[in-house]
């Protein structure tokens, strides 16, 4: 049941004109904003959403303008706790003082001990959502990360493990601090028992669709067990390919796990998503976080690490499969024009198999080739910058939430267009993103500072380009035309065109 962003009773803040409030998330069971912007959920679930294009709800009373410069050296001196020496040192508006979500004594303590002329100069304070308070003003100091670190340290000293602090941007790209009670704003929490049995259920479904994609009709057998026969040898033959694919998918999640350890992040068990059409047995996994990411640097590192390792392992399997195929170690028949479903695979096929092999309607290949190809597809789909996918996290880490939101909308539009023009993979992926990964991405504790690690930014860009090579089809008509020019006797396969996916 949807609830308003701020209750209009008891003199509290009313929703801004035109605001649609919060709506239930189908994916996580939490609360998502009906429009872009920060959203603070109710207890027992939901999430805080960082400002991507909407200011926090403000009252109609005018707030005094923040000072243009920090107080002069002869001005107020800091208190022993590191903040201003008293309430008179920082003048700002406290709207509806009697109804502010946090107790007045907490506001006073924040004013005296956390904020100050060396961290964040507050111009106004107001309610935000059902549990939090938003502070508007401007950051003091050249580095927002340093200012945030000081505020967080003072917050922990003043209110140990009681409140969570966020330094974000509003729609005008102005700094905003949100304070929430500890534990609020995260994805809906589930018990360890529920987490494990759900992960096991998804893993079993993924195993079934993986074997089905490798030629073992488990889905058909489940529907009509007395009409469909499964040979034991079929299962034995499919095991190497299934293990290779799971190895590639596991490498992706292991990369995320290593990055999470580096930045103190806690993760849920990954939920593997079944696919089961074409050569794709799984779409990869959904990995949820139990706590907030500290900053965009950590988010970018987390987002890059999974696809980087997953793509590396998958590419290794693909290359090994092509080498074995060229050496004659083949065990699977593939329609030759299917190589055109990926620009990268088509180019490698021309290099390892050659015109003579590609002139036939069907090509014998090694199973590792298909396992590596499927692994690359699953990893590349997660690099798409849309919703809450790894690619969207990369975009947020590199360019900030405002730009990442725009990129996500454009990407979903492109996927939607591809889906309605007949691309089955785009159709399924759009549905998955909209129902399970539509976002918005959980906010970082501090989102104003751009990443300083240029290597991760370059890696993110390289992965996005690489994913296009994997997912964008190769114009086989052009390839066959070139082959006919090189070899006048070259014959185009009768089965052209074919769509593997």
N, C-alpha and C positions, 0 to 999 in steps of 0.2 A: 504494500500500500504506500503510495507516494506521500511524503510529508513535506511541508514547506521548509524552505531554507532557514527561515527564522520565524518563530511563532508571533502572530500579530496580536497576542493577548497581553494583558497586564502592562501595557505601555511599552512593550518591547519593540524591537525593530521590525518593521513590516518589510516584506519582500519588495525589491525594486520593481518599478513598473515594468510589466511584460515578462517578469521572471517566472519560469515554469517550475521552479523548485527541483527536488530530487526525485529520481525515479528508480525503481528496483533494477539491478543488473541481472540479466539472465545468466551471465557467465559465472559470476562469483557469488551471487546472492547478496552482494553488497549494495550500496547506493551510489549511483553515478549522477552527475549533474545533467539536467535536461538541456542546459546550454553550457558553453565552455566557461570554465572558471574554477576557482577554488571551491571545494565542497567538503564540509565536515560532516561525517555521517553520525547516525545515532549510535549509542553503545551496542555491543553485541554484533558487530559487523560493519561493513561498509568501508569507505576509504576517504582519505583526503586527496583532493585533486588539485594540483598546482595550477596557478593562474596561467591560462594560455591565451585568453582573450577577453576576460571579464573581470572587473574590479570586485573586491569584496563588497558586500552589501553595506551601504552607508546610510546614516540617518540624514534627514533634510537639514539639520542644523549646520551652519557654516563652521569649518574648522580653521583655526589660525594657521597661517603659512609657516612652514618650518624655517628656521633661521638659515640664511645663505652661507654662513660660515660658522665654524666652531667658536666657542667663547674665547676671548683673548686670554693670554697667559696669566693675566692678573685676575681672571674670573674665578668661578667656583672651583674648589679643589676636590679631587676624588675622595670618596669615603674609603675606609679600610677595606671594604668588600670589593672595591674596584669600580663602583658606579658613582653617580653624582652624590654629593654630600647630603642632599635632602630634597623633598618635593619641590621646594621653591626653585631649584636649579633647572628644572625642565618643565616648561609650561605647555600643556596641551589640553585638548578638549576630551572629556570623558562623557560620552553621550549616554543618557538614561542611566545614570550612575547606580541607581538602586536596582536595576535589572541586568547589569552586566553579568555574563555567564560565569566569570571567575569572581571569587570573593574580593571585596574592596581591599582587604589587607594584602591579598596577593598582588593586585594591581599596584598598590603602593610599594610593595617590596620590589616588584619588577622595575618600577620607576626609579627607585632609589639605588638598587643593587645590581641590576642587569643592564639596563640601557644607560647611555651617557654620551657625552660629547666626543668620546673616543671610539664609540661602537655604532650606535644607531640613535639618531636624534628624532624623537617621536613628536608628531604634530597632532595626532588624534588617535583615539582608541574607540573601538566599537565591538559589538557582538559579531560573531561569525558562526552561523550554524547553530547547532543545539548544544555544543560543548565548548567551543573555542572562542578566542578573542583575537581580533586583528588589530595590529598597530601600523599606522601609516606614518611615513616620514622619509628620512634619507640616511644613507649609510655614511659613516664618518671613516676616513682613512682611504688609502688608495686601493687596498686589497680587501674585497668583501669577505674573502675566506678568513683573513686575520680578524676582522670585526666579528664575524660569526663565531670563531673559535673563542674569543673573549666572552661573548654573550653566553655561549653554551657552558663554558667553565663556570661563570658566575651563576648561571641557572642551576647547575648541579650543586654548587656550594650553598646556594640559598634554599633550593627546593630539591633535595636529593631524590632522583628517580620519580619525581612527581609529575613533571610536565615535559612535553616534546616541543622543540623550538624549530621553526622553519624560516628561512630567509629566501623569499621568492620575488617574482615580478608580477605586477598587475598588467592590464591590457595596454596601458600607456608605457610599459616597460619601466615603471617606477618601483623602487624596493618596497616590500611589504613583509612584515614579520607576523607569523601566525603562531599562537601558543595554544596547545591542546593538552588535555590530561594524558598522562602516559598510557599507551595502548590504544588510543583512539586513532582513526584514520587509516588503519591497515586493511588489507583484504580480510574478508570474513574468515575467522579462525575456525579450524576444524580439529577434532581430537586426533591424537596419534593413531588410534585404532582405525578411525574413519579414513584417515590419510592412507594408511597401508592397504586396507582392503579395496579402496578405490583405485589406487595405483596398480594393485594386482589384477583387478578386473580389466583395466585398460590394457595392461600388458598381455593378458590372455587373448583379448580381442585382437591386439596387434599381431600376436603370434599366428592367429588363425588367418588374418588377411595377408600376412607375409607369405605363408605357405600357399595360400590360394593364388597369390600373384606368381608364385613359382611353379604353378601347374598342378598342385594338389587340391582337388575340389572340396575343401572342407566346408565352405559356405553352402554349396549345393548339397553336400551330405547332411548338413544340419537341417536343411529344409525338407529333403526327401531321402532319409537314410536307407530306405528299402529299394530305392531306384538308382542310387549313385554308388558305385563301387570305388574304393580307394585301395590301390595296390601298395603294399609295404615298400616296394622298391621305389615308388614315386616319392615317398617321404624321405627315404635314405638319400635319394638323388638331390632333394631340395635342401637338405640340412646345410651343406657347405655355403650355399648362397644366402640362406637365412642368417646363419651365423656371421657372415661377412657384412650383411646389411646392419645387423644389430650392433656389430662392432663399430661401424661408422656412426650410427646414431648415439651409441654410448660414448664415443669420443667427444661428440658435441657437448653432451651433458658433463663429461669430466672436465672439459675446458671451463665451463661455467663454474663448476665446483671449486676448481683451483683459484679462479678469480675471486669467488666469494670468500674463500679463506684469506686471501690477501687483504680484503677490505672489511673483514669482520661481519659478513652477511650470513644470515641463516636462511636455508632453502628448504622448501618442502620436497618430498620425493617426487621426481618427475612423472608426469602422466603421459604415457605414449599414446599417440592418436592413430587408430587404425585407418588405412586407406583402402587397399584391396582392389585397385583397377589398374590395368596396364602392368608395368613392371614395378609399380610403387606399392609396397606393402605397408608403409607407414608414412604419415606426414611429419614425423619427428615427435617432439614432446613439448608439453607446457610445464614450465618451471616457475613456481610462485615463490615470493620472498616472505619471510616471517618478520623482517624489520626493514627500516628505511635505509636507502642508499645514502651515504654521507654527502656526496657531491657528484657533479657531472663527470669528473675525472674517473671516479670509481664506476659509475654507470657505463661509461664508454668502454672501460677495460672489461667489465663483466659481459657486455654485449658482444664485444669483438672476440673474446677468448673462446667461446663455444663454437661459433661458425668457423673460426680459423682452424681449430684442431679438427673439427668435423670434416671440413672441406679438404684438409690436407690428407687425412686418412682415406676419404672417399676417392680423391684424385689418385692416391697411390694404388688403391684397388682397381680403379679404372685403367690406369697405365699397365698394371700387372696383367689385367685381363686382355688388353690389346697385344701385349708381348706374347702371351701364351696363345692367343688366337693366331698371330702371325707365325708361331712355331708349330701350329697344327694341333694344339691341345684344346680341342673344342668339344662341347657337350650340349649346346643349345642352338636351336635354329631360330634365326631372327630375320624378318622381312627386311630386305636391304634398304628400301626408302625410309625405314623407320629411323635410320641414323640422322635424317634431316630434321628430327624433332629437337635437336640441340646443335647449336653452332659449334660448340666445343667438341662434341662427340663426332660430328660430321667431319671436322678438320682432322681429328685424330684417326678416324676411319680411313680417310684418304691417304694419310701418312703410313699407317701400319698395314692396311688391307690392300690398298692400291686400286687402280682402275679395273684391273682384271677381276678382282674379287667382287668389286661393287657393281660389275656389269650383270651379275646374276640376280634373279628375283629374290633369292634367299641367301643368307650368309650364315655359316657356322661360326659361332663365337664361344668363348670361354665364359663360364658362369660368373667369374669375378668381374668381368666387364659390366654385366647388368647390375650386379650388387653395388659396384662403385658408382655407376650411373644413377641408380636409385638413391644412394646416399647423397650424391651431389644435388639431386633434385630436392630432397627433403631439407638439406642445409640451405640451399639457395632460396627456397620458399620462405625460410625464416629470416633471410637477409632483406626481404622486401620491406621497405620503410612504411609500414602501415600498422594501425592499431597498437598493440603491445608487443609486436614481433621484435626480434633482435635488431632488425634494420631500423625500426622506429626508435629504439633506444640509442642506436648509434647516431641517428639524426639529432636526437635531443641532446646527447652528449656533445656532439660537435658544434651545433648551431643554436641550441637553446630551444625552449618549449614552443615558442611562437612559430619559429620556422619549421620545427618538426611537425607541428599540427597542420600547417599548410601542405607540407610534403605528403603527409599521410592522406589528406583529402584527395590530392591529385593522384596519388598512387591507387587508392581505392576506386577512383573514377576510371583510371586506365584499366584496372583489373575487371571492373564491371563491363566496360566496353568490349574487352577481350572475351568475356563470358558470353555476352549476348550475340557475339559474332561466331560462336560455336566452339570455343576452346573449353573443353571439359575440365581441364585442370584449373583454369582460372575460375570457373563457376564454383567448383567445390571449395577452392581456397577462399574466395570471397565470402561464401557462407560460413566457413570456419572462423574467419576473422571477425565477421559481424556478430556471431553468436558466442564465441569463446575468447576472442582476443581484441575486441574493438577498443579497449582502453577506456579512459585515458591512463597513461603510465603513472604509477605511484610517484609522488614528488620526491626529490632529493631533499635532505635537510638544508642544503645550501645550493641554490641553483644559479646564483649570479656570476660565479667565477667560471670562465672558460677553461677547458682542459689544457694543461701545460705539456702533456706528453704528445709531441708531434707524431711519434711513431704510431700510436693507436689511431690517430686521426687519418693518417695515410693508409693504414691497414683497413680501416672502415671503408674508405673510398675504393680501395682495391677490391675488397670483398663485394661491394655493390656492383662494380663493373664485371667481376667474375661471375656473379649470379646471373647477369644478363647473358653472358656467353653460354651458360648452362641452360637457361630457360627459353631464350629466344630461338625459334626454329631457323634452320639454315635453308636458304633458297635452293633446293635441290635442282630446280630447273636450270639455274645458273651453273651449278656444278656439272650437270650432265652436258650442258652446252659446251663448257670448257673441255670436258673429256672428249667430246665428239670432234672438237677442233684439234686436239692433240692426237687423237686416234680416230681417223675417219671411219673405221669399222666398228666403233663402239656402239653397242645397242642399249637403249634405255630399257630398264626392267619393266615387264608387262604389268607388275603390280603397282606401279607408280600412279597416283600418289597414295601413301598409306599414313595413317595417323596412329602412332603407337599409343598415345594417351587418350 
